[in-house]
Amino acid sequence: MELEDIVIEGSHKNFFTPSVNFSAKTGICELSGESFLEDTQEFYKPLVDWLEEYTTKIKKPIAFLIKLTYFNTSTSRCILDLLNVLKDYEDEGGDVTVNWHYDENDSDMEEDIEDYMIDTGLNINIIPF
């Protein structure tokens, strides 16, 4: 069974939906924009499931790129779930790179990223723009 890519165009309607581009072929997974959703779990669960399937079946290098300019507390928990899947994969010998691009003037975001590194044990490349 082939793993389908996930491509979601971000929107700013009633809530802010991030753009998602997870490619099974390249192993590049990008999450960008703003994440302020009514049902965060419902939005992120398929992303966590996709990563779990990728890391158990495809087992190729994965590059996770985060370019979120804003996310709310419920999104924060879902990001932790995504990062934990990546850490588990890395612990099993998987090749994982996480690059988190953030606004260099956003010290709160930088602290959040550092907290994720502490919580998951995953090395995250913090890239200011």
C-alpha positions as CSV (number, residue, x, y, z in Angstrom):
1,M,0.0,0.0,0.0
2,E,1.4,3.4,-1.0
3,L,1.3,6.2,1.5
4,E,-0.6,9.2,0.1
5,D,0.8,12.7,0.5
6,I,-1.0,15.1,2.7
7,V,-1.5,18.6,1.2
8,I,-3.7,21.1,3.0
9,E,-3.9,24.7,2.0
10,G,-3.9,27.0,5.0
11,S,-6.8,29.4,5.6
12,H,-7.8,32.3,7.7
13,K,-11.6,31.8,7.8
14,N,-13.3,31.5,11.2
15,F,-10.1,29.9,12.5
16,F,-6.5,29.7,11.3
17,T,-5.6,26.5,9.6
18,P,-1.9,25.8,8.9
19,S,-0.6,24.8,5.5
20,V,0.5,21.2,5.4
21,N,2.7,19.4,2.8
22,F,3.8,15.9,3.8
23,S,5.5,14.1,0.9
24,A,5.9,10.3,1.2
25,K,8.3,10.3,-1.8
26,T,10.8,13.0,-0.5
27,G,10.2,12.5,3.2
28,I,9.9,16.3,3.5
29,C,7.0,17.3,5.8
30,E,6.2,21.0,6.2
31,L,3.9,22.7,8.6
32,S,3.5,26.5,8.1
33,G,1.4,29.5,8.8
34,E,-0.8,29.8,11.8
35,S,-2.6,27.2,13.8
36,F,-5.6,28.3,15.8
37,L,-8.3,25.7,15.3
38,E,-11.7,24.8,16.7
39,D,-10.9,21.1,16.8
40,T,-7.2,20.8,16.9
41,Q,-7.1,17.1,17.6
42,E,-9.3,16.3,14.6
43,F,-6.9,18.3,12.3
44,Y,-3.7,16.9,13.7
45,K,-4.6,13.2,14.3
46,P,-4.3,12.3,10.5
47,L,-0.8,14.0,10.5
48,V,0.3,12.0,13.5
49,D,-1.1,8.8,11.9
50,W,0.7,9.6,8.6
51,L,4.0,10.1,10.4
52,E,3.6,6.8,12.3
53,E,2.8,5.0,9.1
54,Y,5.8,6.6,7.3
55,T,8.2,5.8,10.1
56,T,7.0,2.1,10.4
57,K,6.6,1.3,6.7
58,I,8.7,3.6,4.5
59,K,11.5,4.1,6.9
60,K,13.4,6.6,4.8
61,P,15.0,9.9,6.0
62,I,12.5,12.5,7.1
63,A,12.9,16.2,7.2
64,F,10.3,18.0,9.3
65,L,10.1,21.7,8.6
66,I,8.0,23.9,10.9
67,K,7.3,27.5,9.9
68,L,4.5,28.4,12.2
69,T,4.2,32.1,13.0
70,Y,1.5,31.4,15.7
71,F,-0.1,28.4,17.4
72,N,-2.4,28.1,20.3
73,T,-2.1,25.9,23.4
74,S,-4.1,22.9,22.0
75,T,-1.9,23.0,18.8
76,S,1.1,22.9,21.1
77,R,0.1,19.5,22.5
78,C,-0.4,18.2,19.0
79,I,3.0,19.4,17.9
80,L,4.4,17.5,20.8
81,D,2.7,14.4,19.6
82,L,4.3,14.9,16.1
83,L,7.7,15.4,17.6
84,N,7.4,12.4,19.8
85,V,6.7,10.2,16.8
86,L,9.9,11.6,15.2
87,K,11.9,11.0,18.4
88,D,10.7,7.4,18.6
89,Y,11.7,6.9,14.9
90,E,15.1,8.4,15.6
91,D,15.6,6.2,18.6
92,E,14.9,3.2,16.4
93,G,17.7,4.3,14.0
94,G,15.6,6.5,11.7
95,D,17.2,9.6,10.0
96,V,15.3,12.6,11.3
97,T,16.0,16.3,10.8
98,V,13.8,19.0,12.4
99,N,14.2,22.6,11.2
100,W,12.0,25.1,13.0
101,H,11.9,28.5,11.3
102,Y,10.7,31.4,13.5
103,D,10.6,35.2,13.6
104,E,13.8,36.2,15.4
105,N,11.8,38.9,17.3
106,D,9.5,36.2,18.8
107,S,11.3,35.2,22.0
108,D,8.2,33.3,23.2
109,M,8.4,31.1,20.2
110,E,12.1,30.5,20.7
111,E,11.4,29.4,24.3
112,D,8.6,27.1,23.1
113,I,11.0,25.4,20.7
114,E,13.6,25.0,23.4
115,D,11.0,23.5,25.7
116,Y,10.1,21.0,22.9
117,M,13.7,19.9,22.7
118,I,13.8,19.3,26.5
119,D,10.4,17.5,26.5
120,T,11.2,15.2,23.5
121,G,15.0,14.9,23.6
122,L,14.9,15.7,19.9
123,N,17.5,18.0,18.4
124,I,15.7,20.9,16.7
125,N,17.5,23.3,14.4
126,I,16.3,26.7,15.4
127,I,16.4,28.9,12.4
128,P,15.6,32.6,12.8
129,F,14.3,34.6,9.9
